[in-house]
Amino acid sequence: MSKVIEIIEGWANVMKDQFNAVEPGTKMLSKTRLLECDECEIRQGNSCSPLIYSYHVKTGQRTSGCGCNIAAKTLSPSSSCPLGKW
């Protein structure tokens, strides 16, 4: 159930961002996360592709992308990168 909450939180913040109503801390967190996502090998467009595999930075475990929209995921403070980058 927590993944559903993360998705709702992210998309709610995407909508708030359209009106410049996202909390400054959340906006800064998103910008920091996007810097990692911009260079990520599993990013495909604005998606964390479930069809591409890479390795978790801490565990070394082979992992695929989560399939999430990156803009929404980075705006969800309770979400985390499937590769452990943030």
PyMOL commands that set and color helices and strands:
alter all, ss='L'
color gray80, all
select helices_A, chain A and resi 2-17+24-38+70-74
alter helices_A, ss='H'
color red, helices_A
select strands_A, chain A and resi 43-44+47-48+53-55+62-64
alter strands_A, ss='S'
color yellow, strands_A
deselect
rebuild
show_as cartoon
